[in-house]
C-alpha cells in the first residue's frame, strides 16, 4: 500500500494550523450573557483562547519565513481582538477578562477564596490589556520589531495562562481556586451549598445517612447527585410532607439545556419528590434531561415524580406511598420507566371525593410515557390514566390490584400495549371513557375517548376469571383489542 508524502514545511505548518483550529472549535464554548452557574464556562472559554493564542505565538516565532509568520499573526489577531464563535463577536480578550472580573461576585465561595479569585482576575486583565495593545500594533514591516513584539505577546500569554511559581496569578490559578468538580457531603451539611459550589458537570457524592431538609434542593446546572460508592448504607433526602416545595427541583434557568443524574438515593416527603422541568411553578426555559437510577421516591404529600417539561428516565426505581400520584406528566414532558414499581399511591380520602384523581401514573396534555418491565399495582385509584392528546406505550408491564381501573383513557389519547398483564383491578382492566362505561353512582370522569388503542400478546381477564378485573376486561365491550397472539 502506498501513501502520499509532503516535504514542504509550509504544508506541515498549515496542517498544524488546521489541527489547532479544530481543537479550538471542538473545545470552545459560547460566552454566556449571565454569570449564574456559568462562571466556569466563561473561564474555560477565555482559557481556550489564551492557550491557542499561545500556540500560535510560539509557532510564529519558529516559522521559517515571513509568509508563514503572517498566517499565525493573523490567527493571533483573530483570537485576541475578537472572540470566535461567541455570542458577542466583538469581545476582545481584555474585555472578556473585564467581564469575568465583574461577574466574580456571583461565584458561590468563601470570602478568602473570593479575594484570591479577584486578585487573579485583576492580573489577568492587566496582562490581557498589554497583549491586546501589542497585537493591535503588531508591525509587519520590520522582522526584528515583529519578533520582539511576538516575544512580548508570548510572555504575557504565558503569564495570563498562569500557574507559574512566584509569578502573579493567571487563569490556571483562578480555576484552582474554584469549587471542585467532585464534592462529598455528609449528613448535617448544607446540600444546597454543595450544589451551588459544584462546577457544572460535576458530581456530588453523598455519604450514608439521612439529610434532613428544611427547604427543597434546586438543581439548575448539569451534574450528578449520587450515593457515594463507599457509602456503606442508605442515603436518604427527607422533608416533612407538610412542605409546599419539592424535595428536588431540576430546572434550567438559562436557555442552555442541562442534564442531571440521581443515583442510589431515597427521596422522602415534600409536596413532590422530584420535580423535573420546573422550579417554584416556573417552567424551564430550556430542555432538561434527568436520569434517576436505582432510587426510591416515597411518601410525599402529593406526587412522587412530576415531569412538567423535558424528559426523565427512571431505571430500577420504586415510586411508592404518595398521597396523590406516583408519576404525573401534566403537559409536554416525557418519561421512560424501565424495571420500576409504582405502588401504593393515592389515598382513601381522594378516592372518595370522586372528582379528583389519584393513583399510579397520570399523563395529560401532550405528555408521553413508556413503561417497560414495570409493575403498577395497589394504587388507591387508577393504575394508569391517559387523557387529552397524551400517549402511553407499555411493554411487558403488569397493572394489578388497583382500586379503580387498570388503565383509563380519555380524549384523543393513544395507547399501545404489548405483552402486558392487566388483572385483579377493582374497576375495568381497560376503560375507554364513554357514556356506556359510566358505572352506576359514579360521576362522569373526563372527556370521552376518541383516540386509538393498539397492542398484542396481552392478558386482560374479565370478572369471571380467578384473577380477573372486577368491573370487566374492556369497556366498551364492543372494542376489540387484540389481547392474545403475535
SULLIN-V484757 format. One record per backbone hydrogen bond with DSSP energy under -0.5 kcal/mol. CO is the residue of the C=O (numbers start at 1). NH is the residue of the N-H. E is the energy in kcal/mol with one decimal. If there is no record, write none. Layout:
BEGIN
co | nh | e
CO | NH | E
CO | NH | E
END
This chain:
BEGIN
co | nh | e
8 | 12 | -1.7
9 | 13 | -2.4
10 | 14 | -2.6
11 | 15 | -1.9
12 | 16 | -2.1
13 | 17 | -2.4
14 | 18 | -2.5
15 | 19 | -2.3
16 | 20 | -2.6
17 | 21 | -2.5
18 | 22 | -2.5
19 | 23 | -2.1
20 | 24 | -2.1
21 | 25 | -2.3
22 | 26 | -2.5
23 | 27 | -1.9
24 | 28 | -2.2
30 | 32 | -0.5
35 | 37 | -0.6
35 | 38 | -1.2
35 | 39 | -0.8
38 | 42 | -1.9
39 | 43 | -2.3
40 | 44 | -2.8
41 | 45 | -2.3
42 | 46 | -2.2
43 | 47 | -2.7
44 | 48 | -2.5
45 | 49 | -1.6
46 | 50 | -2.5
47 | 51 | -2.8
48 | 52 | -2.3
49 | 53 | -2.5
50 | 54 | -2.3
51 | 55 | -1.8
52 | 56 | -2.3
53 | 57 | -2.5
54 | 58 | -2.3
55 | 59 | -2.5
56 | 60 | -2.7
57 | 61 | -1.9
58 | 62 | -1.3
59 | 63 | -0.6
60 | 63 | -0.7
65 | 69 | -1.9
66 | 70 | -2.5
67 | 71 | -1.4
68 | 72 | -1.9
69 | 73 | -2.6
70 | 74 | -2.3
71 | 75 | -1.4
72 | 76 | -2.3
73 | 77 | -2.5
74 | 78 | -2.3
75 | 79 | -2.3
76 | 80 | -2.8
77 | 81 | -2.6
78 | 82 | -1.2
80 | 93 | -3.0
83 | 85 | -0.5
87 | 89 | -0.6
88 | 91 | -1.2
90 | 92 | -0.6
91 | 83 | -0.9
92 | 96 | -2.4
93 | 97 | -1.9
94 | 98 | -2.2
95 | 99 | -2.5
96 | 100 | -2.2
97 | 101 | -2.2
98 | 102 | -2.1
99 | 103 | -1.9
100 | 104 | -0.7
101 | 104 | -0.7
103 | 106 | -1.9
104 | 107 | -1.5
107 | 109 | -1.2
110 | 114 | -2.6
111 | 115 | -2.3
112 | 116 | -1.9
113 | 117 | -2.5
114 | 118 | -2.3
115 | 119 | -2.3
116 | 120 | -2.3
117 | 121 | -2.5
118 | 122 | -2.1
119 | 123 | -1.8
120 | 124 | -2.3
121 | 125 | -2.5
122 | 126 | -1.8
123 | 127 | -2.6
124 | 128 | -2.9
125 | 129 | -2.3
126 | 130 | -1.6
127 | 131 | -2.5
128 | 132 | -2.8
129 | 133 | -2.1
130 | 134 | -2.4
131 | 135 | -2.9
132 | 136 | -2.6
133 | 137 | -1.2
135 | 138 | -1.4
141 | 143 | -0.6
142 | 146 | -2.2
143 | 147 | -2.1
144 | 148 | -2.2
145 | 149 | -2.3
146 | 150 | -2.4
147 | 151 | -2.1
148 | 152 | -2.0
149 | 153 | -2.7
150 | 154 | -2.7
151 | 155 | -2.2
152 | 156 | -2.7
153 | 157 | -2.5
154 | 158 | -2.1
155 | 159 | -2.1
156 | 160 | -2.8
157 | 161 | -2.3
158 | 162 | -1.7
160 | 171 | -3.0
161 | 172 | -3.0
163 | 165 | -0.5
164 | 167 | -1.5
170 | 174 | -1.6
171 | 175 | -2.5
172 | 176 | -1.9
173 | 177 | -1.2
174 | 177 | -0.6
174 | 178 | -1.0
175 | 178 | -0.6
180 | 199 | -1.5
181 | 203 | -2.4
183 | 205 | -3.2
185 | 207 | -2.7
186 | 189 | -2.5
189 | 191 | -0.9
190 | 194 | -1.9
191 | 195 | -2.7
192 | 196 | -2.7
193 | 197 | -2.0
194 | 198 | -1.0
195 | 198 | -0.6
199 | 202 | -2.2
202 | 224 | -2.2
203 | 183 | -2.3
203 | 205 | -0.6
204 | 226 | -2.2
205 | 185 | -3.1
205 | 207 | -0.6
206 | 228 | -2.8
209 | 211 | -0.5
209 | 236 | -2.6
210 | 212 | -0.8
211 | 213 | -0.7
211 | 238 | -2.3
217 | 219 | -0.5
217 | 249 | -2.8
218 | 220 | -0.6
219 | 251 | -2.0
222 | 201 | -4.8
222 | 202 | -0.5
223 | 261 | -1.9
224 | 204 | -3.2
224 | 226 | -0.5
225 | 263 | -2.4
226 | 206 | -2.3
228 | 231 | -2.4
234 | 209 | -2.7
234 | 236 | -0.5
235 | 266 | -2.7
236 | 211 | -3.5
236 | 238 | -0.6
237 | 268 | -3.0
238 | 213 | -3.2
240 | 243 | -1.7
240 | 270 | -0.6
245 | 271 | -2.5
245 | 272 | -0.7
247 | 217 | -3.1
248 | 275 | -3.0
249 | 219 | -3.2
249 | 251 | -0.6
250 | 277 | -2.5
250 | 278 | -0.8
251 | 253 | -0.5
252 | 285 | -1.6
258 | 289 | -2.1
259 | 223 | -1.4
260 | 291 | -2.5
261 | 225 | -3.5
262 | 293 | -2.6
263 | 227 | -2.0
265 | 296 | -2.0
266 | 237 | -3.2
266 | 268 | -0.6
267 | 298 | -2.8
268 | 239 | -1.9
270 | 301 | -3.3
271 | 303 | -1.5
272 | 247 | -2.5
273 | 248 | -1.7
274 | 276 | -0.5
274 | 306 | -2.3
275 | 250 | -2.9
276 | 308 | -2.2
276 | 309 | -1.1
277 | 284 | -2.6
279 | 282 | -1.8
281 | 283 | -0.6
282 | 279 | -2.1
287 | 258 | -2.0
288 | 311 | -2.6
289 | 260 | -2.4
290 | 313 | -2.5
291 | 262 | -3.1
291 | 293 | -0.5
292 | 315 | -2.7
293 | 264 | -2.5
295 | 318 | -2.1
296 | 267 | -3.3
296 | 298 | -0.6
297 | 320 | -1.7
298 | 269 | -1.7
300 | 323 | -1.6
302 | 324 | -2.9
302 | 325 | -1.2
303 | 273 | -2.1
304 | 274 | -2.3
305 | 307 | -0.5
305 | 328 | -2.6
306 | 276 | -3.2
306 | 308 | -0.8
307 | 333 | -0.5
308 | 332 | -1.1
310 | 334 | -1.7
311 | 290 | -2.3
312 | 314 | -0.5
312 | 336 | -2.5
313 | 292 | -3.2
313 | 315 | -0.5
314 | 338 | -2.7
315 | 294 | -2.9
317 | 341 | -2.3
318 | 297 | -3.2
318 | 320 | -0.5
319 | 343 | -1.5
320 | 299 | -1.8
322 | 346 | -3.2
324 | 359 | -2.8
325 | 304 | -1.8
326 | 305 | -2.2
327 | 362 | -2.5
328 | 307 | -2.5
329 | 364 | -2.8
331 | 366 | -2.6
333 | 368 | -1.9
334 | 312 | -1.9
335 | 370 | -2.1
336 | 314 | -2.8
337 | 372 | -2.7
338 | 316 | -2.8
340 | 375 | -2.1
341 | 319 | -2.8
342 | 377 | -1.5
343 | 321 | -1.3
345 | 380 | -2.6
347 | 351 | -2.3
348 | 352 | -2.1
349 | 353 | -1.1
350 | 354 | -1.0
353 | 355 | -0.8
358 | 382 | -1.2
359 | 326 | -1.0
360 | 326 | -1.6
360 | 327 | -2.2
361 | 385 | -2.7
362 | 329 | -2.5
363 | 387 | -2.3
364 | 367 | -2.5
365 | 389 | -1.9
367 | 391 | -2.1
368 | 335 | -2.0
369 | 393 | -2.2
370 | 337 | -3.2
371 | 395 | -2.9
372 | 339 | -2.6
374 | 398 | -2.4
375 | 342 | -2.8
375 | 377 | -0.6
376 | 400 | -1.7
377 | 344 | -1.3
379 | 381 | -2.0
379 | 403 | -2.7
381 | 404 | -1.9
382 | 360 | -2.3
383 | 361 | -2.6
384 | 408 | -2.7
385 | 363 | -2.7
386 | 410 | -2.4
387 | 390 | -2.2
388 | 412 | -0.7
390 | 414 | -2.0
391 | 369 | -1.8
392 | 416 | -2.4
393 | 371 | -2.4
394 | 418 | -2.0
395 | 373 | -2.6
397 | 421 | -1.9
398 | 376 | -2.9
399 | 423 | -1.7
400 | 378 | -1.6
402 | 426 | -2.8
404 | 427 | -2.3
405 | 383 | -2.3
406 | 384 | -1.8
407 | 431 | -2.9
408 | 386 | -2.7
409 | 433 | -2.6
410 | 413 | -1.0
411 | 450 | -3.3
411 | 451 | -1.0
413 | 452 | -1.6
414 | 392 | -2.3
415 | 454 | -2.6
416 | 394 | -3.0
417 | 456 | -1.7
418 | 396 | -2.7
420 | 459 | -2.8
421 | 399 | -2.7
421 | 423 | -0.5
423 | 401 | -1.1
425 | 470 | -2.4
427 | 471 | -2.5
427 | 472 | -0.6
428 | 406 | -2.8
429 | 407 | -1.6
430 | 432 | -0.5
430 | 475 | -2.3
431 | 409 | -2.7
431 | 433 | -0.7
433 | 449 | -3.4
434 | 437 | -2.0
435 | 438 | -1.1
437 | 439 | -0.6
439 | 442 | -2.5
444 | 446 | -0.6
447 | 411 | -1.4
452 | 415 | -2.4
454 | 417 | -2.3
456 | 419 | -2.1
458 | 460 | -0.5
459 | 422 | -2.8
461 | 469 | -1.7
462 | 465 | -1.4
465 | 468 | -1.6
467 | 424 | -1.0
469 | 472 | -0.9
472 | 429 | -2.0
473 | 430 | -2.1
475 | 432 | -3.1
476 | 479 | -2.0
479 | 481 | -1.0
480 | 482 | -0.5
481 | 483 | -0.9
END
